[in-house]
C-alpha cells in the first residue's frame, strides 16, 4: 500500500515594510524559490508563510490606524497568491489582516489550493469560514515591546479545520499555541496536521520548540510551524523576531528547523501522514482522555460550578519549622 505523504516548504519571511505592494513582490519571490524543484525534480505540495505576513507586525502601537491595510477574502493578497499557486502547481497558506464584508477585522490564515481556489474552513457546528481566525488575542508586554492585538482584531469564534491533500488540517496562530484545548478540539475534529502560523519574539524563544514538541505529543499530529524572522522596524521601533520555523512529528521529534533571528530562510520536508494513525494506535491518548474534565473547566470558568475554597493549612508547631 502506498503511504500518504505531503511535501512541505516553509518560508521564514520577515523584515516587512509599509510598502505593501513591495511586500507582496518580495513574498512572491520567496515562494518561487521555495517551490523550485529539488535535485530529484520534486516540487512541494504546500508552501507555508508566517502570521500577518503581508504587512509589518503592527500590533505594537495604537498611534496609527492600520485598518486600511486590512483586506477582504478574496482580495489583492489572495488574488496574488492564487495566481502564484496556479502557476507553481502548489498550495500556499499565509497569515493576513482580514476585513470581513461587515467591516470586522481578524488575524487570519488562508489556505489556497494548487488551482488558486481559497479553501473553506469548517467549524465544529458545521458552519464555514474563508479563513482560520485567531482565537486568543494577546495584550501584554513582551520584553520592552507592548503588544495589543485586542485593539486591532476581533477573535475568531471557534477552532476550524480544512481538508486538502487527503488529510485534514487544523491551525493555531501564534498565541493560540499556548492553549492545549485548541489542539485537543482540532484533533477531535479529525486534524492530522496542525499549521502553527507565528510572528513571535522575546523571551518565549527559549521554550518555543519545546512547547511545540509538547503540543505534538499531546495532539499526536504533525506540526508545520512558520515564524517571522529577523529585525523589523515600524513607527521607529525595531523588533527582532526569533524565527526557528520547524516541522515536528506526531511523536514530538524535531524533523527540521530553520535558523534563529534570520529572514528569507526556507525549509523543505516530506512528511508521512500515515505516521499519525500509527502513533495514535500505538499510544492511544484519545482512549484515556477525560472530556468531562474539560467540561468541568468550562463550567468552573463560566460560574456554572463553584470551586470549593481551599482549606486553610493547620498551624505548624514552631519546634518543627525548618
C-alpha positions as CSV (number, residue, x, y, z in Angstrom):
1,X,0.0,0.0,0.0
2,X,1.3,3.4,-0.9
3,X,1.8,5.7,2.1
4,X,0.3,9.2,2.2
5,X,2.9,11.9,2.1
6,X,3.0,15.6,2.0
7,X,5.9,17.6,0.6
8,X,6.1,20.9,2.5
9,X,8.2,24.1,2.1
10,X,8.3,26.7,4.9
11,X,9.3,30.2,4.2
12,X,10.7,32.1,7.3
13,X,9.9,35.6,5.9
14,X,10.5,38.8,7.8
15,X,11.7,42.4,7.6
16,X,8.4,43.6,6.1
17,X,7.8,47.3,5.4
18,X,4.9,49.8,4.9
19,X,5.2,49.3,1.2
20,X,2.5,46.6,0.9
21,X,2.9,46.0,-2.8
22,X,6.6,45.7,-2.3
23,X,6.0,43.1,0.5
24,X,3.8,41.1,-1.9
25,X,6.5,41.1,-4.6
26,X,9.2,40.0,-2.1
27,X,6.9,37.3,-0.7
28,X,6.2,36.0,-4.2
29,X,9.9,35.8,-5.0
30,X,10.4,33.8,-1.7
31,X,7.6,31.4,-2.6
32,X,9.0,30.9,-6.1
33,X,12.4,30.0,-4.5
34,X,10.7,27.6,-2.0
35,X,8.7,26.0,-4.8
36,X,11.6,25.4,-7.1
37,X,12.3,21.7,-8.0
38,X,14.6,19.8,-5.7
39,X,17.6,17.8,-7.1
40,X,15.2,14.9,-7.7
41,X,12.8,17.1,-9.7
42,X,10.1,17.1,-7.0
43,X,8.2,20.2,-6.0
44,X,6.4,21.0,-2.8
45,X,2.7,20.3,-2.4
46,X,2.3,23.2,0.1
47,X,4.3,26.4,0.9
48,X,3.7,27.9,4.3
49,X,4.2,31.5,5.4
50,X,4.1,33.2,8.8
51,X,1.4,35.3,10.6
52,X,0.2,38.6,9.2
53,X,3.0,38.3,6.7
54,X,1.6,40.7,4.0
55,X,2.3,43.7,6.4
56,X,4.8,44.6,9.1
57,X,3.6,43.3,12.5
58,X,1.8,46.4,13.6
59,X,0.2,45.5,16.9
60,X,2.9,47.3,18.9
61,X,1.2,50.7,18.6
62,X,-2.2,52.4,18.6
63,X,-0.7,55.6,17.1
64,X,-1.6,54.9,13.5
65,X,-4.9,53.5,12.2
66,X,-3.9,50.4,10.3
67,X,-7.4,49.3,9.2
68,X,-6.7,50.5,5.6
69,X,-4.2,47.6,5.5
70,X,-6.9,45.0,6.1
71,X,-8.1,43.1,3.0
72,X,-11.2,41.1,2.2
73,X,-11.2,37.4,1.1
74,X,-10.9,37.4,-1.9
75,X,-8.8,40.5,-2.3
76,X,-5.4,41.6,-3.5
77,X,-3.4,39.2,-1.4
78,X,-5.5,36.1,-2.1
79,X,-5.6,37.0,-5.8
80,X,-1.8,37.3,-6.0
81,X,-1.2,34.1,-4.1
82,X,-3.9,32.3,-6.0
83,X,-2.3,33.2,-9.3
84,X,1.1,32.1,-7.9
85,X,-0.4,28.8,-6.7
86,X,-1.8,28.1,-10.2
87,X,1.5,29.0,-11.8
88,X,3.6,26.9,-9.5
89,X,1.2,24.0,-9.0
90,X,1.3,24.1,-5.2
91,X,-0.9,25.2,-2.4
92,X,0.0,28.3,-0.4
93,X,-1.0,29.2,3.2
94,X,-0.3,32.5,4.8
95,X,-1.3,34.9,7.6
96,X,-3.1,38.1,6.7
97,X,-5.0,41.1,8.2
98,X,-8.6,40.2,7.2
99,X,-11.6,42.6,6.9
100,X,-15.0,40.9,6.5
101,X,-17.9,42.2,4.5
102,X,-19.2,43.6,7.8
103,X,-16.0,45.5,8.5
104,X,-14.9,43.2,11.3
105,X,-11.2,42.7,11.3
106,X,-9.4,39.4,12.1
107,X,-5.9,38.0,12.4
108,X,-6.4,35.2,9.8
109,X,-4.8,32.3,7.9
110,X,-5.9,31.4,4.4
111,X,-5.2,28.2,2.5
112,X,-5.2,28.4,-1.3
113,X,-5.1,25.2,-3.3
114,X,-3.0,24.5,-6.4
115,X,-5.9,25.6,-8.7
116,X,-5.8,29.0,-7.0
117,X,-9.1,28.4,-5.0
118,X,-9.4,29.8,-1.5
119,X,-10.4,26.7,0.5
120,X,-13.3,26.8,3.0
121,X,-12.6,26.0,6.7
122,X,-15.3,24.1,8.7
123,X,-16.3,25.0,12.3
124,X,-17.5,22.4,14.8
125,X,-21.1,23.5,14.4
126,X,-21.0,22.7,10.6
127,X,-20.5,26.3,9.6
128,X,-18.0,27.6,7.1
129,X,-15.5,30.4,7.1
130,X,-12.9,31.5,4.4
131,X,-10.0,31.5,6.9
132,X,-8.9,30.3,10.3
133,X,-9.3,33.3,12.6
134,X,-7.1,33.7,15.7
135,X,-9.0,32.7,18.8
136,X,-6.9,34.3,21.6
137,X,-5.6,37.8,21.2
138,X,-2.7,38.9,23.4
139,X,-2.5,42.2,25.2
140,X,0.7,42.2,27.2
141,X,4.3,43.4,27.4
142,X,6.9,41.2,25.7
143,X,10.3,42.3,26.9
144,X,10.3,46.1,26.1
145,X,7.5,45.7,23.5
146,X,3.9,46.4,24.2
147,X,1.6,44.0,22.2
148,X,-2.1,44.7,21.9
149,X,-4.0,42.6,19.4
150,X,-7.3,43.2,21.1
151,X,-7.2,46.8,19.9
152,X,-6.8,45.7,16.3
153,X,-8.8,42.5,15.8
154,X,-11.9,40.6,16.8
155,X,-11.3,37.0,17.9
156,X,-12.4,34.0,15.9
157,X,-15.4,32.1,17.2
158,X,-14.2,28.5,17.2
159,X,-11.4,26.2,16.1
160,X,-11.7,25.3,12.4
161,X,-10.3,22.6,10.1
162,X,-9.8,22.4,6.3
163,X,-9.3,19.3,4.1
164,X,-6.6,19.1,1.4
165,X,-4.2,16.5,0.1
166,X,-6.1,13.6,1.5
167,X,-5.8,14.8,5.1
168,X,-7.3,17.4,7.5
169,X,-5.5,20.5,8.7
170,X,-6.1,22.4,11.9
171,X,-4.4,25.7,12.8
172,X,-3.2,27.9,15.6
173,X,-2.0,31.4,15.2
174,X,0.9,32.4,17.4
175,X,-0.5,33.0,21.0
176,X,-3.2,30.3,20.2
177,X,-0.4,27.7,20.5
178,X,-0.3,28.2,24.3
179,X,-3.8,26.8,24.8
180,X,-3.9,22.9,24.7
181,X,-7.7,22.9,24.4
182,X,-7.5,24.3,20.9
183,X,-5.2,21.5,19.8
184,X,-7.5,18.9,21.5
185,X,-10.5,20.2,19.7
186,X,-8.7,20.2,16.3
187,X,-7.7,16.6,16.9
188,X,-11.2,15.7,17.9
189,X,-12.4,17.2,14.6
190,X,-10.0,14.9,12.8
191,X,-6.9,17.1,12.2
192,X,-3.8,15.1,11.3
193,X,-1.6,18.2,10.6
194,X,-1.5,21.4,12.6
195,X,-0.4,24.7,11.0
196,X,1.3,26.9,13.6
197,X,1.4,30.3,11.9
198,X,3.5,32.7,14.0
199,X,5.1,36.1,14.5
200,X,6.9,35.6,17.8
201,X,9.5,37.5,19.6
202,X,11.0,37.9,23.1
203,X,11.7,35.5,26.0
204,X,9.4,32.8,24.7
205,X,12.2,31.9,22.2
206,X,13.8,29.6,24.8
207,X,10.7,27.5,25.1
208,X,9.3,27.8,21.5
209,X,10.5,24.4,20.2
210,X,9.8,22.6,23.5
211,X,6.3,24.0,23.6
212,X,5.5,22.8,20.1
213,X,7.1,19.4,20.8
214,X,4.8,19.1,23.8
215,X,1.7,20.0,21.7
216,X,2.7,17.4,19.0
217,X,3.0,14.8,21.7
218,X,-0.4,15.7,23.2
219,X,-2.3,16.0,19.9
220,X,-0.3,13.3,18.0
221,X,-0.3,15.5,14.9
222,X,2.3,16.8,12.6
223,X,3.2,20.4,13.3
224,X,4.3,22.8,10.5
225,X,5.4,26.0,12.2
226,X,6.3,29.1,10.2
227,X,7.6,32.1,12.3
228,X,8.7,35.5,11.2
229,X,12.4,36.0,11.4
230,X,14.9,38.9,11.8
231,X,14.6,42.6,12.7
232,X,11.7,44.7,11.6
233,X,11.1,48.4,12.1
234,X,7.8,50.2,12.3
235,X,6.9,53.5,13.9
236,X,10.5,54.0,14.9
237,X,10.5,50.7,16.9
238,X,12.7,47.8,15.9
239,X,11.6,44.3,16.9
240,X,13.6,41.1,16.4
241,X,11.6,38.0,15.6
242,X,13.3,34.8,16.6
243,X,12.4,32.5,13.7
244,X,13.1,28.8,14.5
245,X,10.4,27.7,12.0
246,X,10.2,23.9,12.2
247,X,8.5,20.7,11.4
248,X,7.7,18.3,14.3
249,X,6.5,14.7,14.1
250,X,3.5,13.2,15.9
251,X,5.9,11.7,18.4
252,X,7.4,15.1,19.2
253,X,10.6,14.8,17.2
254,X,12.0,18.0,15.5
255,X,12.4,16.9,11.9
256,X,13.6,20.2,10.5
257,X,14.4,23.6,12.0
258,X,15.3,27.0,10.5
259,X,18.0,29.3,12.0
260,X,17.1,31.8,14.7
261,X,16.7,35.5,14.0
262,X,17.1,35.2,10.3
263,X,14.7,36.1,7.4
264,X,14.4,34.6,3.9
265,X,15.1,31.1,5.2
266,X,13.4,28.0,3.6
267,X,12.8,24.5,4.9
268,X,11.8,21.6,2.7
269,X,10.4,18.4,4.3
270,X,8.3,15.4,3.1
271,X,6.1,14.2,6.0
272,X,4.5,10.8,6.3
273,X,0.8,11.4,7.0
274,X,0.3,7.7,7.9
275,X,2.6,8.3,10.9
276,X,-0.4,10.0,12.6
277,X,-2.8,7.0,12.8
278,X,0.2,4.7,13.5
279,X,1.2,6.9,16.5
280,X,-2.3,7.1,17.8
281,X,-2.8,3.3,17.6
282,X,0.5,2.6,19.4
283,X,0.0,5.2,22.1
284,X,-3.8,5.7,22.4
285,X,-4.1,9.0,24.2
286,X,-7.7,9.6,22.9
287,X,-8.8,6.4,24.7
288,X,-7.7,7.8,28.0
289,X,-8.7,11.4,27.6
290,X,-11.3,12.8,30.1
291,X,-13.7,15.1,28.2
292,X,-15.6,15.5,31.4
293,X,-12.6,17.3,32.9
294,X,-12.7,19.8,30.0
295,X,-16.4,20.3,30.6
296,X,-15.6,20.9,34.3
297,X,-13.1,23.5,33.3
298,X,-15.7,25.3,31.2
299,X,-18.2,25.1,34.0
300,X,-15.8,26.5,36.5
301,X,-14.8,29.3,34.2
302,X,-18.3,30.5,33.4
303,X,-19.5,30.1,37.0
304,X,-21.8,27.1,36.5
305,X,-19.8,25.2,39.0
306,X,-18.3,26.9,42.0
307,X,-15.0,25.6,43.3
308,X,-14.9,25.0,47.0
309,X,-12.3,27.2,48.8
310,X,-9.1,25.5,49.7
311,X,-8.9,24.6,53.4
312,X,-6.6,26.8,55.5
313,X,-3.5,24.9,56.5
314,X,-3.3,24.0,60.1
315,X,-0.7,25.7,62.2
316,X,2.7,24.0,62.3
317,X,4.3,23.8,65.7
318,X,7.2,26.2,65.9
319,X,9.6,23.5,67.1
320,X,9.4,21.5,63.8
321,X,9.6,24.5,61.5
322,X,12.8,24.4,59.4
